[in-house]
Every structure is written in C-alpha cells, then in structure tokens.
Amino acid sequence: MPTIISHAVVPLLLGGAAGRRRISAPLLAAGAIAAMLPDADVLTFKLGIAYADAFGHRGARHSIAFALLPALLAAALYKPLRTSAWQAAAFVGLSAVSHPLLDALTNGGLGVALGWPLDNHRFFFPWRPIEVSPIGVRFFSMHGWQVIESELLWVWLPTGALALLLWQLRRRHERRA
C-alpha cells in the first residue's frame, strides 16, 4: 500500500485545485478521510483475520462496492459538507476508490479485491511502479524511506501536476466569466 498520507494527497490536491466554491473544506476533509478509510482493514490482523481472507487487508474494504458506502454517507450528509448530495457522493466516492487503484499500482502484497462481493480475485495493474509500504513499525526503516521516495515520484508529483493543470484551467475559466 502507499502510505496513508499519500492516499489523502489525491483528494486534497485535486479538490483543492478545484477551489473552495466547488469543493468546500468539509467536503475536502471527507474526501481525504474516505481515501484513507480502506486501510482501517489492517485492524483485522488483531482480530485474527488473515491478509488473504475476503475481509483481510486489501479485501472487501478495498472494493468498488465498499467505496459506495462513504459516498452514500456523504450524500446523506451533504448539508454539513456544504455541497449538493450528488457532488458529495461523487467526490467522496472517487476519493474512496482512488485508494484501491493506487494500491493496485504497488509492487507487493496480494493485490486488491476491486470486484468484491462478486469476485474475490485480487487485482494488480500490469504496471506497478509504487514501492509497497511495510505495515506498522517496519515502516520506520530504510525501506520506509524508499517507499516515501517512490510515492513522491509516482503519487505526489503526478497528482500535483494534474492539480496545477486543473487550478490553471479553473483560474482561466473564472477570469472569462
């Protein structure tokens, strides 16, 4: 997995580039939380649930179906998120689904169960440039630093470039209006 911080970077940078009139601060925070939420499944290790189980790490909580749950919750809470129900669902849902898609770009682990509950197959993209992050205290090692370098190159840099492009397009559109 990329680190939990890198998962939050995607909605934070892209939502921030869209501007506060489109993505309110509460909606931006909800998107960041939704992007990190699937990794709560590491707590299942403490419950004796194995990594490879359907409810283990990168299993059900890393599926498209699971990403619908925070999206539906955001739609229900659209007023405190200061947006429309559709926009809340779309932004939070896309933020949540960005998590397993990034995990499918890593070079380790068992892949992600994107199709759960219809399919328990663990999926990886053919191209896997992101260094997989060790879980727990093992992160604080030389390998953890290599993960950070990998994420800066393959997550932060492209997301930042896309956010800059979106910000420039938004600014250009706002000047014309």
Secondary structure, 3 states (H helix, E strand, C coil): CCCHHHHHHHHHHHHHHHCCCCCCHHHHHHHHHHHHHHHHHHHHHHHCCCCCCCCCCCCHHHCHHHHHHHHHHHHHCCCCCCCCHHHHHHHHHHHHHHHHHHHCCECCCCCECCCCCCCCCCECCCCCCECCCCCHHHHCCHHHHHHHHHHHHHHHHHHHHHHHHHHHHHHHHHHHC
